[in-house]
Amino acid sequence: MNECVLVVDDDAEIVKAIAILLEKEGYRVLKAYNGMEALDLALEPSLRLILIDVMMPKLDGLSAVLRIREKRNLPILILSAKSEDTDKVLGLSMGADDYIAKPFHPQELVARVRSHLRRYTQLGDVNAPAREQEIVNGRLRYQVEERTLLVDGEPVRLTATELKIVELLMRNAGRVFPAEEIYRRVWGEEPFATENTVMVHIRRIREKIELNPKEPEYLKVVWGIGYKMEKH
């Protein structure tokens, strides 16, 4: 069965154009024209990825992302004519996995969709053969097969992107990864101005795993170099 993508934009022409692009690639496309319609369609069990605009009537895209994230863990890519870093960071901090600025290049959009779907649907190893069933580091316990992170024995809700970052850093505890390398390994693409994207994901993970996110004991920044998972 073809993988299913939801496209949400109040501009019907944009929805139609993206749908044609994705259907040519073999994807099945669901269409919505405001945030409320997106919430309903986001519950479709076969859905694998959402492309959603920011500025929309009834419920804006960022509010929709927040509400969808309460129920679904699938990749969400924000579409927006706003290309300022603040808008990008806001979207990522609300739970989006990636950001595509309008006007977008058709091939870039298709490549991003393909990349996120590949990461979501395949267990995919980010660094080394996944022989072990569990990676343990202090209060953190990552169950490889189930793709679940436990903190103090309690499961933590992470997006597919956040899980990949956690797995990469936990497999290589103590090693410092530049933001560009994290992006290359996790997103599967060559990095371009990616520091903000990685930083926001790291911040979101910290909020979920650290006792005090402002003074992290696990996910640490090494100034001028990158990020690492501290060994415990």
C-alpha positions as CSV (number, residue, x, y, z in Angstrom):
1,M,0.0,0.0,0.0
2,N,1.3,3.5,-0.9
3,E,2.5,5.6,1.9
4,C,-0.1,8.3,2.9
5,V,0.8,12.0,3.3
6,L,-1.6,14.8,4.5
7,V,-1.1,18.2,2.8
8,V,-2.7,21.1,4.7
9,D,-2.8,24.7,3.3
10,D,-5.7,27.2,2.9
11,D,-4.5,27.9,-0.7
12,A,-6.2,25.2,-2.7
13,E,-3.8,25.7,-5.6
14,I,-0.8,24.9,-3.4
15,V,-2.5,21.8,-2.0
16,K,-3.3,20.7,-5.6
17,A,0.3,21.3,-6.8
18,I,1.9,19.4,-3.9
19,A,-0.6,16.6,-4.3
20,I,0.3,16.2,-8.0
21,L,4.0,16.2,-7.1
22,L,3.6,13.5,-4.4
23,E,1.2,11.3,-6.3
24,K,3.7,11.2,-9.2
25,E,6.2,9.8,-6.6
26,G,3.7,7.1,-5.7
27,Y,2.3,8.6,-2.5
28,R,-1.3,8.6,-1.5
29,V,-2.4,12.2,-0.6
30,L,-5.0,13.4,1.9
31,K,-6.0,17.1,1.6
32,A,-7.1,19.7,4.2
33,Y,-7.6,23.4,4.0
34,N,-7.5,24.6,7.6
35,G,-6.2,23.4,11.0
36,M,-9.5,21.9,12.1
37,E,-9.7,19.7,9.1
38,A,-6.1,18.7,9.7
39,L,-6.9,17.5,13.2
40,D,-9.6,15.2,11.9
41,L,-7.5,13.7,9.1
42,A,-4.4,13.4,11.4
43,L,-6.1,10.5,13.1
44,E,-6.3,8.4,9.9
45,P,-4.4,5.2,10.9
46,S,-2.6,4.9,7.5
47,L,-1.2,8.4,7.6
48,R,2.6,8.5,7.7
49,L,3.6,12.2,7.3
50,I,2.0,15.7,7.4
51,L,2.9,18.8,5.4
52,I,1.2,21.8,7.1
53,D,1.1,25.6,6.4
54,V,1.4,28.0,9.3
55,M,-1.1,30.8,8.4
56,M,-4.5,29.3,8.1
57,P,-8.1,30.0,9.2
58,K,-10.1,28.3,12.0
59,L,-6.9,26.9,13.6
60,D,-3.4,28.0,12.6
61,G,-0.7,25.4,11.6
62,L,1.4,25.8,14.8
63,S,-1.6,25.3,17.1
64,A,-2.6,22.3,15.0
65,V,0.9,20.8,15.3
66,L,0.7,21.1,19.1
67,R,-2.6,19.2,19.2
68,I,-1.6,16.6,16.6
69,R,1.6,15.9,18.7
70,E,-0.6,14.9,21.6
71,K,-1.9,11.9,19.6
72,R,0.6,11.1,16.8
73,N,4.3,10.6,16.6
74,L,4.6,10.9,12.8
75,P,6.9,13.4,10.9
76,I,5.4,16.9,10.6
77,L,6.9,19.3,8.1
78,I,5.9,23.0,8.3
79,L,5.3,25.0,5.1
80,S,5.5,28.7,5.4
81,A,6.2,31.9,3.4
82,K,7.9,33.2,6.6
83,S,11.6,32.4,6.4
84,E,12.8,34.2,9.5
85,D,14.7,32.1,12.0
86,T,12.3,33.0,14.8
87,D,9.3,31.4,12.9
88,K,11.4,28.4,12.1
89,V,12.5,27.9,15.7
90,L,8.9,28.4,17.0
91,G,7.6,25.7,14.6
92,L,10.3,23.3,15.6
93,S,9.8,23.9,19.3
94,M,6.1,23.2,19.0
95,G,6.9,19.7,17.7
96,A,7.5,20.0,14.0
97,D,10.4,17.9,12.6
98,D,11.4,20.1,9.7
99,Y,10.6,23.4,8.0
100,I,10.2,24.2,4.3
101,A,10.1,27.8,3.2
102,K,7.8,29.0,0.4
103,P,8.4,29.2,-2.5
104,F,9.9,25.8,-2.3
105,H,11.7,23.8,-5.1
106,P,9.6,20.8,-6.0
107,Q,12.5,18.4,-5.9
108,E,13.6,19.7,-2.5
109,L,10.1,19.1,-1.1
110,V,9.9,15.6,-2.5
111,A,13.4,14.8,-1.2
112,R,12.5,16.0,2.3
113,V,9.3,14.0,2.4
114,R,11.2,10.9,1.2
115,S,13.9,11.4,3.8
116,H,11.5,11.8,6.7
117,L,9.3,8.9,5.6
118,R,12.4,6.7,5.3
119,R,13.5,7.6,8.8
120,Y,10.0,7.1,10.2
121,T,9.2,3.8,8.6
122,Q,12.6,2.0,8.9
123,L,14.3,1.2,12.2
124,G,17.4,2.3,10.4
125,D,20.7,2.3,12.2
126,V,22.2,5.8,12.7
127,N,25.7,4.6,13.5
128,A,26.5,1.0,14.2
129,P,24.8,-2.5,14.0
130,A,22.0,-2.6,16.5
131,R,23.0,-5.8,18.2
132,E,22.1,-4.8,21.7
133,Q,18.5,-4.8,22.9
134,E,19.0,-2.0,25.3
135,I,21.4,0.9,25.9
136,V,21.6,2.1,29.5
137,N,23.2,5.3,30.7
138,G,22.4,6.3,34.3
139,R,18.7,7.2,34.5
140,L,18.2,6.7,30.8
141,R,17.3,3.3,29.2
142,Y,16.8,3.1,25.5
143,Q,15.0,0.0,24.2
144,V,16.4,-0.5,20.7
145,E,13.7,-2.9,19.2
146,E,10.8,-1.0,20.7
147,R,12.4,2.4,20.0
148,T,11.4,3.6,23.5
149,L,13.3,5.8,25.9
150,L,12.7,5.2,29.6
151,V,13.7,7.9,32.1
152,D,13.7,6.6,35.7
153,G,11.7,3.6,34.4
154,E,9.0,5.8,32.8
155,P,8.5,6.0,29.0
156,V,9.1,9.4,27.4
157,R,7.1,10.6,24.4
158,L,9.7,11.4,21.7
159,T,9.2,12.2,18.0
160,A,10.9,10.0,15.4
161,T,13.5,12.7,14.9
162,E,14.2,13.1,18.6
163,L,14.5,9.3,18.9
164,K,17.1,9.2,16.2
165,I,19.1,11.9,17.9
166,V,18.9,10.1,21.3
167,E,19.9,6.8,19.8
168,L,22.9,8.4,18.0
169,L,24.2,10.1,21.1
170,M,23.4,7.2,23.5
171,R,25.3,4.7,21.2
172,N,28.2,7.1,21.3
173,A,28.1,8.4,24.9
174,G,31.0,10.8,25.6
175,R,31.6,11.6,22.0
176,V,31.0,15.1,20.8
177,F,29.0,15.5,17.6
178,P,29.0,18.9,15.6
179,A,25.5,20.0,14.7
180,E,26.2,19.4,11.0
181,E,27.2,15.7,11.7
182,I,24.0,15.2,13.8
183,Y,22.0,16.6,10.9
184,R,23.8,14.5,8.3
185,R,23.3,11.3,10.3
186,V,19.7,11.9,11.5
187,W,18.1,13.7,8.6
188,G,20.1,11.8,6.0
189,E,20.9,15.0,4.0
190,E,23.8,17.4,3.6
191,P,23.5,20.1,6.2
192,F,22.8,23.7,5.2
193,A,22.3,26.4,7.9
194,T,21.2,23.6,10.3
195,E,22.4,24.8,13.7
196,N,19.0,26.2,14.7
197,T,17.2,23.0,13.7
198,V,19.5,20.7,15.7
199,M,19.6,23.2,18.7
200,V,15.8,23.2,19.0
201,H,15.5,19.4,18.8
202,I,18.2,19.1,21.5
203,R,16.3,21.6,23.7
204,R,13.1,19.7,23.3
205,I,14.8,16.4,24.2
206,R,16.3,18.1,27.3
207,E,12.9,19.2,28.5
208,K,11.8,15.6,28.4
209,I,14.8,13.8,29.9
210,E,16.6,16.2,32.3
211,L,15.6,16.9,35.9
212,N,16.7,20.5,35.2
213,P,16.9,21.3,31.5
214,K,18.8,24.5,32.2
215,E,21.5,22.5,33.9
216,P,21.5,19.3,32.0
217,E,23.4,16.3,33.4
218,Y,23.0,14.2,30.2
219,L,22.6,16.2,27.0
220,K,25.4,18.7,27.0
221,V,26.7,21.4,24.7
222,V,30.4,21.6,24.1
223,W,30.8,25.3,23.2
224,G,32.1,25.9,19.7
225,I,32.1,22.1,18.9
226,G,28.7,20.5,19.3
227,Y,26.7,18.2,21.5
228,K,27.3,15.0,23.5
229,M,25.6,12.5,25.8
230,E,27.5,12.5,29.1
231,K,28.5,9.1,30.4
232,H,26.9,8.1,33.7
